[in-house]
Amino acid sequence: MTPPKAVFLVGCVAIASACTPTIRIEPSDKPITINLNVKIDQEVRIKLDKEVEDLISNNPDLFPE
């Protein structure tokens, strides 16, 4: 190689090595907060016909406790 090409090659390598990206992972100084405002409502409705209500009241052994 001739000296100008060698100097150019060394210069290109130096410039390329100076452009490498740097990644830094740093923890946050603030604590992690998780807000769980959850409201769970459950409503169970049972609608019985009059005949079914009469059947249950006349036969108390159908559903023992």
Number of C-alpha atoms within 10 A of each C-alpha: 6 6 8 9 10 11 12 11 12 12 12 12 11 11 11 10 10 9 8 8 7 5 6 6 5 6 7 7 6 6 7 7 6 6 6 6 5 6 6 4 5 6 4 5 6 5 8 9 9 9 9 11 12 11 12 13 11 10 10 10 9 10 7 5 5
